[in-house]
Every structure is written in structure tokens, then in C-alpha cells.
Amino acid sequence: MKTSTLAGAALASLPFIAGAAGLGHAQEPAKDKAKVFLSMSYIGNDWQAEATNMIKAMAASPDVASRIDLDVQVAGANAQKQIQQINAMVQAGAKAILVYPISPTALNQVVKNACSKGVMVIAYDAQITEPCAYNVSMDQEEAGRVTAEWLVKVLGGKGNIVAVTGVPGTSVDTLRTKAAKEVFAKSPGIKIVAEAPGMWSQAVARTELSKILATQSWDRIDGLWMQVGCFTADQMQLESGIAEDKLKPCAGEGSNGGRVQMLPKGTPVEGANGAYKPMAAPRISYASPPYSGAYALRLVVDKLSGKDVPLKTVLPLPIVTNDTVKLCKTGTWQEMSEGCNVFQPAVVSNPGWFASIFSAGTPEVGLKAALSAEPEKLR
């Protein structure tokens, strides 16, 4: 199976992108657009909304819009409905189908059927195990392992921790949680005293933590491992009277609110209030890049244009710590390319919004894309 990392794939696609930038001078004759569908599963969180915005922005960028028509459909957290949806897309003449799969295996037969009819099926973030499917994702096991190792180190190898996981059944949640628990199992002093599915949602994380705190008190919890929810956990601690310099270390959280909390106290930011402010919260922050779907759509266009596309693309794991968190002043694509990784609260009002949006391979999508589905203007 052919595999590429994002760095290699980005370099391979740059000439194509550069050529697209010059189409304003001499348009090619109009051609029939390819039908491309997006099949989404669970959508009840900020990440899914943001990723969809970035896909729509990529589809609206001039080069891509001239080649495809994108139809977005939602199946919900129901594998059978997603199977029916994909079958209908194939029958409707799809040339390619982007998928956020609810399960890594449940869609295999319908995907195999689509491939047999010449339809490109490409999954983003979560994976499909059918060999003919294309996959674009980061290494989810690495994410679980690295964040768990950080928490064990910060706690000195002992302590009670709370684990808030993701959407059950998805490859993302399964791989992250499995890897993290393997790390915790190697440290006998680490004990998971409570665990709950957080559905990658700040609101659900609050609900589940509230249930946990009905039987566990903050003074019995030494740290947290949360796929999403560190921002909310800090907010709840502050509400309970815990001082900013006593916040529990939290591993996880790629949200903008969480990263603002990581900034050193006194960092000048615009629009910060309450818990959405710099407080040097002890944390390691990561997230599946919300641009993964947009990158997958770029690969679809490359494939439809006759280019060689790898079956598996591994995106880099975006890790941010208190030592590497860096505030974006304006949030331009150029500034992000120079390493900033958290945005002004005045610009990103939703603290649950995910901040890891930069990719050198997708210059068509940036801050406007993630916020409002608007593509960048390429020069």
C-alpha cells in the first residue's frame, strides 16, 4: 500500500496549487463538473462543524469549484444509515465520496462496492479498513500515547486521573484510548478513578464531569486525560473556588479556549474574560487537524485530474505545550506558517473551536475557512 506523510504530499501538490493561482489570466474551457459527495456521521461537536466549514471552503475555492460539485449529507451516528447513504451516492453518479466513518469496519462492503464501480472513497480523520479506501488522518495512537506519557511525567508516576474519551466506535476514539491506557498500565501508581465518553464536545464534557464529581471531589483528582474538555474542566475548577495556580494538569484539548488558558499570565489578549484568558494552565494540547477533510478533497481533485494519489496520508500530530504555545496576532495564513497556534478570543469567540487549522498543503483554507467556510484568495 502506498503511503505518504503530509510533508511529502504537500510538496507534490504545490505545483498544481501554484498553477491554479494563475488561472485568473487564462481560464480553461468549461468542462462537466464531477459529482463529489460528503457523507458525515456524528456532527454534534465543534470539530465536525469546523471541519465541514473547511471542506466547503475548499470546494468553493476557484480551482476546485471549477472541477467539482459538492453535495453534503449527514447520516448521524448510525452505520446502517451511512451505508444506505453511500449506496445512494454511488447510484446518483458520484465520482468520489468523502466520508467521516462512524466505524472503521462497518462500511467496508459498501465501500468495496463503490470502488468496483470506479468511485473514489476517501475517509478523513477516522479511518476505513477496506483496502480500496483512501485514508487521510494523523496517527491517533501516537496522540494517545504522547499525551498519556506527558500526564504520567507531570504527576511523577502516581495519582488519580479522570479519563474523558471521544465518540465510541470510531477509530479515532478507539486508537487514542487504547494507546493511553497502555501507557497508564505501565505506571502502577496511576489510577483511572472515573471514565466517561465526552463525544468530543465541551458541553458533553461538562455534563459527564458533573456526574463524576457527584462521587469524586476535585481534591481526590490529580490529573485529567481528556480528548476534549480541558477548557471546561479548568472552568469548572475555577467555579468551585480552585485558584488559577492550583489547576489540575490536563492532557488533551486542541480548542482555542484551552490554548488561551495555557498562555503565561499577563499575556495581552483581546476579548478575554472569565475562564477564557491566559492563566498558565498546565497542559499538553493536541487535536486531529480540522483541515483533514479539506486536504482529502484536494486529493480527490488531484485524482480526478489524473494525478497519482497515495492510499494513506498521515498528517503530522500538532502538539502544543506551555513552552510552545504562541499567540497569533492577526491569524493570517502567513503568520500561521511561522508557527503561531492560538487565536485572539476577540477573533474566535467560541472557546471550543479547534486551533490546529494550518497546513502547508492547503493554502486555500485558513482562519476564514474554519470560521465561516470562506476560502483564501490565492495570488
PATOR-378705 format. One record per residue (C-alpha): x, y, z; residue in one letter. Coordinates in steps of 0.05 Angstrom, whole numbers, padded with zeros to 5 digits, always signed. Layout:
N
XYZA
...
END
This chain:
379
+00000+00000+00000M
+00026+00068-00019K
+00032+00116+00039T
+00054+00188+00045S
+00065+00238+00100T
+00033+00307+00094L
+00101+00339+00082A
+00113+00296+00021G
+00042+00302-00004A
+00042+00377+00005A
+00105+00384-00037L
+00075+00341-00091A
+00013+00383-00094S
+00045+00451-00093L
+00058+00457-00168P
-00015+00440-00180F
-00035+00494-00130I
+00013+00544-00160A
-00016+00531-00228G
-00086+00542-00201A
-00065+00610-00176A
-00052+00632-00247G
-00119+00611-00276L
-00146+00681-00269G
-00106+00702-00331H
-00128+00646-00378A
-00187+00602-00360Q
-00190+00533-00390E
-00253+00516-00430P
-00311+00496-00385A
-00317+00422-00371K
-00370+00378-00339D
-00361+00380-00264K
-00351+00316-00225A
-00403+00297-00173K
-00369+00293-00105V
-00408+00276-00041F
-00391+00285+00032L
-00421+00233+00079S
-00417+00255+00152M
-00433+00213+00213S
-00436+00245+00282Y
-00437+00321+00278I
-00454+00343+00348G
-00389+00379+00365N
-00346+00439+00346D
-00294+00398+00310W
-00343+00369+00260Q
-00373+00437+00245A
-00305+00468+00235E
-00280+00411+00191A
-00343+00416+00148T
-00331+00491+00141N
-00261+00478+00115M
-00286+00426+00065I
-00338+00474+00040K
-00286+00529+00034A
-00240+00483-00006M
-00299+00465-00051A
-00312+00539-00061A
-00240+00557-00079S
-00237+00576-00153P
-00195+00518-00178D
-00235+00465-00141V
-00303+00497-00155A
-00288+00495-00230S
-00278+00419-00227R
-00329+00390-00178I
-00398+00399-00148D
-00400+00381-00074L
-00463+00352-00041D
-00461+00348+00036V
-00504+00296+00072Q
-00508+00275+00145V
-00521+00203+00166A
-00513+00213+00241G
-00484+00162+00289A
-00518+00104+00251N
-00475+00058+00209A
-00534+00028+00172Q
-00558+00097+00151K
-00489+00116+00127Q
-00485+00051+00086I
-00552+00068+00053Q
-00528+00139+00042Q
-00464+00117+00007I
-00503+00068-00037N
-00549+00124-00059A
-00489+00169-00074M
-00459+00115-00119V
-00526+00107-00155Q
-00530+00183-00164A
-00466+00182-00205G
-00414+00200-00153A
-00343+00204-00179K
-00316+00209-00108A
-00343+00205-00037I
-00311+00238+00024L
-00330+00201+00088V
-00326+00213+00162Y
-00339+00140+00180P
-00376+00122+00244I
-00339+00055+00244S
-00273+00032+00214P
-00304-00034+00190T
-00379-00027+00184A
-00375+00009+00117L
-00325-00039+00085N
-00374-00076+00039Q
-00408-00013+00013V
-00341+00020+00002V
-00316-00042-00036K
-00378-00039-00079N
-00366+00035-00094A
-00294+00022-00112C
-00316-00033-00161S
-00356+00019-00197K
-00297+00066-00204G
-00317+00113-00146V
-00260+00141-00104M
-00278+00135-00029V
-00234+00175+00018I
-00241+00178+00093A
-00214+00236+00135Y
-00193+00236+00208D
-00228+00170+00224A
-00208+00111+00182Q
-00239+00057+00138I
-00202-00011+00135T
-00227-00033+00067E
-00163-00038+00025P
-00190+00002-00034C
-00208+00062+00010A
-00163+00124+00015Y
-00149+00150+00085N
-00125+00218+00109V
-00111+00221+00184S
-00059+00233+00237M
-00031+00176+00279D
-00085+00171+00332Q
-00046+00120+00373E
+00012+00169+00377E
-00036+00222+00402A
-00060+00177+00458G
+00010+00154+00476R
+00045+00222+00476V
-00009+00256+00518T
-00012+00199+00568A
+00063+00199+00575E
+00062+00274+00589W
+00010+00266+00643L
+00047+00209+00677V
+00111+00250+00677K
+00078+00312+00705V
+00045+00271+00760L
+00111+00237+00777G
+00083+00169+00760G
+00028+00168+00812K
-00041+00198+00822G
-00115+00192+00809N
-00138+00212+00740I
-00203+00222+00703V
-00209+00200+00630A
-00259+00232+00584V
-00259+00196+00517T
-00289+00212+00449G
-00344+00183+00404V
-00348+00108+00419P
-00338+00061+00360G
-00297+00109+00317T
-00226+00090+00301S
-00203+00157+00329V
-00230+00144+00399D
-00212+00070+00399T
-00139+00081+00380L
-00127+00141+00425R
-00158+00109+00486T
-00124+00042+00476K
-00055+00075+00470A
-00065+00119+00530A
-00088+00062+00574K
-00027+00021+00554E
+00016+00078+00580V
-00023+00085+00645F
-00019+00009+00656A
+00057+00014+00657K
+00054+00061+00717S
+00024+00024+00777P
+00017+00090+00814G
-00031+00117+00763I
-00105+00100+00775K
-00163+00118+00730I
-00217+00133+00782V
-00271+00153+00731A
-00283+00148+00657E
-00337+00174+00610A
-00349+00186+00536P
-00345+00261+00521G
-00366+00257+00448M
-00312+00310+00431W
-00359+00363+00459S
-00346+00416+00512Q
-00419+00413+00533A
-00419+00337+00540V
-00353+00340+00577A
-00385+00387+00628R
-00444+00341+00637T
-00400+00279+00646E
-00352+00314+00694L
-00411+00338+00735S
-00434+00266+00742K
-00364+00244+00761I
-00358+00300+00813L
-00421+00274+00846A
-00379+00216+00872T
-00308+00245+00865Q
-00284+00312+00892S
-00232+00355+00859W
-00185+00344+00918D
-00184+00269+00901R
-00167+00282+00828I
-00095+00294+00810D
-00099+00300+00734G
-00143+00292+00673L
-00136+00258+00606W
-00190+00287+00560M
-00197+00281+00486Q
-00239+00345+00490V
-00256+00384+00553G
-00194+00412+00587C
-00220+00483+00578F
-00286+00463+00611T
-00250+00425+00666A
-00210+00487+00684D
-00273+00529+00681Q
-00308+00482+00729M
-00249+00483+00777Q
-00249+00559+00778L
-00324+00558+00791E
-00312+00512+00851S
-00262+00560+00881G
-00197+00528+00860I
-00143+00581+00847A
-00113+00590+00778E
-00045+00567+00802D
-00075+00502+00830K
-00109+00477+00767L
-00101+00403+00753K
-00055+00383+00695P
-00096+00363+00635C
-00073+00323+00574A
-00114+00336+00512G
-00154+00394+00486E
-00139+00426+00420G
-00191+00480+00430S
-00173+00554+00425N
-00200+00567+00495G
-00155+00513+00523G
-00094+00542+00488R
-00110+00613+00512V
-00111+00585+00582Q
-00041+00557+00570M
-00011+00625+00555L
+00030+00658+00611P
-00009+00700+00659K
-00010+00773+00638G
-00004+00757+00564T
-00042+00814+00530P
-00101+00786+00491V
-00163+00818+00462E
-00232+00797+00484G
-00212+00751+00542A
-00259+00744+00601N
-00275+00695+00656G
-00241+00628+00643A
-00224+00648+00571Y
-00159+00682+00590K
-00085+00668+00599P
-00071+00632+00664M
-00011+00586+00651A
-00056+00524+00658A
-00011+00462+00659P
-00027+00425+00595R
-00007+00388+00533I
-00053+00405+00475S
-00066+00367+00411Y
-00124+00355+00363A
-00140+00320+00299S
-00128+00375+00247P
-00196+00402+00224P
-00165+00413+00155Y
-00161+00338+00143S
-00226+00337+00103G
-00204+00396+00061A
-00139+00361+00047Y
-00177+00298+00028A
-00218+00339-00021L
-00154+00367-00051R
-00131+00295-00062L
-00198+00280-00096V
-00186+00336-00146V
-00115+00311-00157D
-00141+00241-00170K
-00196+00264-00217L
-00142+00304-00254S
-00102+00241-00267G
-00050+00250-00212K
-00022+00194-00170D
-00052+00197-00100V
-00028+00153-00041P
-00079+00107-00009L
-00057+00131+00060K
-00036+00201+00080T
-00010+00211+00151V
-00018+00282+00177L
+00031+00310+00229P
+00009+00308+00301L
+00000+00380+00325P
+00028+00382+00396I
+00029+00446+00436V
+00056+00454+00507T
+00062+00512+00555N
+00132+00523+00526D
+00110+00524+00453T
+00042+00558+00455V
+00045+00621+00412K
-00009+00674+00403L
-00029+00694+00332C
-00036+00770+00327K
-00077+00772+00264T
-00088+00699+00244G
-00065+00706+00172T
-00042+00644+00134W
+00028+00673+00131Q
+00030+00684+00207E
+00006+00613+00219M
+00061+00587+00173S
+00110+00620+00221E
+00086+00579+00280G
+00030+00614+00318C
-00021+00564+00344N
-00074+00601+00385V
-00121+00658+00365F
-00146+00721+00399Q
-00211+00709+00438P
-00239+00771+00403A
-00230+00736+00336V
-00250+00666+00359V
-00308+00677+00407S
-00323+00603+00416N
-00272+00573+00465P
-00288+00503+00440G
-00265+00520+00369W
-00204+00479+00348F
-00140+00517+00335A
-00097+00468+00294S
-00120+00493+00226I
-00055+00506+00189F
-00028+00461+00134S
+00023+00479+00081A
-00014+00432+00034G
-00080+00470+00037T
-00067+00544+00025P
-00138+00551+00001E
-00164+00545+00072V
-00146+00586+00133G
-00179+00623+00191L
-00238+00648+00149K
-00250+00578+00123A
-00253+00548+00193A
-00298+00603+00219L
-00345+00615+00161S
-00328+00568+00102A
-00294+00623+00062E
-00233+00604+00020P
-00169+00643+00020E
-00154+00687-00040K
-00093+00657-00074L
-00046+00704-00111R
END
